[in-house]
Every structure is written in C-alpha cells, then in structure tokens.
Amino acid sequence: MPEQHDLTRILDDVVRYRKRTRELRELVLANVVMIGEIPSPTFGEAGRMDFLRNRFTESGLESISIDEAGNCTAVLPGSKGERNILVAAHADTVYDATVDHTLYVSEDRISGAGVADNSLGLAVMASLPIVLEKLKIKLNSNLVLVGSTRSLGRGDLAGLRFFLDNSKLPINSAICLEGVHIGRLSYSCLGMLRAEITCTVSPDRQGDGESFGAIAAMNRIVGKMLAIRIPQHPRTSIIMGSLNAGKGYKAPPPSAVLRFEVRSEQLGMVGEILNEIELILAEMNSDPGINATIQILARRRPGGIPFKHPLVQCARSIMDKLDIHPLVAPSVGELSALIARGIPGVTLGITQAGDDDDSASSVMVKPIMTGIAQVIGMLQAIDGGLCDG
C-alpha cells in the first residue's frame, strides 16, 4: 500500500490542477459545442463516434477503433503499461435529429439539447489526453478511453457491455463520466427493472356513449401498482415515467402504453414486485376485451463496492480538498455494467446543472474546471495504487 504522503501530494496537486485547467477552458468548451451539436439519439451515435475518432487521432492515441457496437475506443499508453484504467462516457442522448441541437455558450453557462446528459461528459473524456499533456502528467497505467453507445432506454448499456465482453485489455479500475452533478459519487448499483405495459381494449368494449377505453383500463392498472406495498428500508420505488394514449377528445383510445421502472437496493425485491405486477395484469386479462402485456427492456442486479473501499475514500478526500460536497447515490447506468463484471469503479459528475426547467439542457461553466481537476486526481490515485481494494 502506498504511503499516506502520496495521497497528500495528490490532494495538494488537485488544487493546482484546478487553476491550471482554466488555461484549457477553450479546448473543453470547443469540444462540448462540437460534440453537442451532433445529434446522437440511442442507436444513432455514428456522427459523434466519427468526431471522437478524429479527436483521438489528433491526440496521438493508440489502438483507435470503432467496434461492432459502434463504440469509439482508444488507448493512451502508460509508461509501464502494467495496469489499465478505463474512463467511459456514454455518447447517446434522449433527443433525436428533429430537435434543434444548437448549443449556446455564455459567460456562465452552456445551453442546448443534451448538454448535461451527456455531451459534457463525453467532451471531457475527449479532452483528457491533451489536459494530461499540458499538465505534464504521465501515468504508469494505460488509460483506456471509451465513448459508449446504446446506453439509454432500449439501448440497455449494450455498447459498454459489448466492449467489456470483447476487450482484450483487463480493466483494473474505472471511472464513468456524467455531465452533472458535480459531487456525484456513485459506487453501487440499484436493482432495477425497466419495462413497458401495453393495454388494448377491443372495439366491443367501446360502444356509442361508453367512456371506457385504454386510458380507463390503464388507470386501473396504475392504481393497483401504486397499492403494492413497498418497503422504506432498504430503499425501493416504482417510478411511472410516461403514459401515452389517444389523439383527441371524444374517442376513447383502443391502446395505451405505460413506461416505468422499479428500483431497489435489496436483492430480489425487484423480482418480487415484478411478480405482483404480472398478477395485476393477469387479473386485468380476465376481463373480456382487455389485453395487457408487459415487455422487459432492461434489468440490473444490485451490487457494488463498499463505502470503505479505498476507491470511494480517495474520491471523498479529493472532493473535500476541492470543496465539493459529495452526493452519494446508487446508479443504474454504465457503472452497473462494471459491477456485473467485478470491476471496481465510480461515477463522477463534472458540473452543476443550470436552473432551466429541463436540467439536461443547461450546465454551469465555472465548476467544469473543478470537475476536471477531480477526475485527474482520481486517475493519479488509481495509477498510484491508492485505490486498490
């Protein structure tokens, strides 16, 4: 185990890095704008991956490739190359190409579709090789950079899963980057189920003057789901994400779709709630003319590293030195793919969201440099063996 003074040196350096990285502000902001203005909906990330490949080439990285899942990967070789540190950021956003992707940069913020989730995270990852070069930091370990595809929604982390399943480089530790919020510290994964319920009502249940339709039927389903007993400890929740049905005012719709997630810290609890939901649907299907089905889109198992793990404690020490208040929360994102493969990792946020109604469309500029200094400090701590469990 490295001596304590090694961590002390890193803590002293991160404050200096925060000041020095201000010199690199224009590089980072330019990458944010160029990446953010390329539409990148889930399954449509090719444009961003081409840009990322060009950036990696300009930075002189090695093993640059776009794999079968569309991920763009590259390696910054370490001076020894005995270990591999992964830095990953997902490239997809929830906005399709029909949305205006123009980004606006003012003195205090960047605004535009998807800048927080996750154009900024991807831009910081793309900037890391130049930032490390300007700070004259040479890692002993190889730095493996991955812009991952197909992370959100129906993508179900397919890009990062593919990389981890097929990479020939054994990953020792990992950092996942998200645009917001600075202070985010995720080191565990919730159990999670993401699903859609489709409810259809046959025409003979929608006679003239009858108000019964798919909305009314789905309302019964939602009511029964909300009545499911959910424990407060460990934390468990059913999140109703969206309900789509109908097009007008006077005609009961024949179908409705409910999108939802179930999350829990307790192993097996998500499965128990799923069983209850399936019983609710079976009861609904016993009513003639109603057909309710469920499609599972994604599942996660709870897990992760403990709070006392050196990776977590180093992150907290670095945040404290930079006056960042840790926001500890479990993840259902990229980190869960690492946890499933026994790779110790954390998810870190870069800056704080703006005060817009849509928190994914605005980020603050000033904290970005602190967020980058945090990431560099973590890379050095991992590289020095301070985060080995």
Summary of the structure (lengths in Angstrom):
residues: 389
radius of gyration: 23.0
end to end distance: 9.9
largest distance: 80.0
contacts: 1367
relative contact order: 0.19
helix: 38%
strand: 26%
